[in-house]
Amino acid sequence: MATITTYDPKFKENFTNKPILFLHGEKDSIISIDGQIDFVASNDHSIQFFKYKDVNHTITNRMKTDLMK
């Protein structure tokens, strides 16, 4: 658990004043989207969260377009 709390931004206090953007494929077989869903639900500040149906662990052209908005 110590390793998780070291790297998981959920346990950091100094991230709340920084913009956060998540781009995640709903079919990601490497990193589950559930962790990001939990993170967004546990925070009350503005987080942009884009979910992509039928996308695995990759970066798509649509993600690149959304990133540039």
Secondary structure, DSSP 8 states (H G I E B T S, - for coil): -HHHHHH-GGG-STTTTS-EEEEEETT-SSS-THHHHHHHHT--S-EEEEEETT--SS--HHHHHHHT-
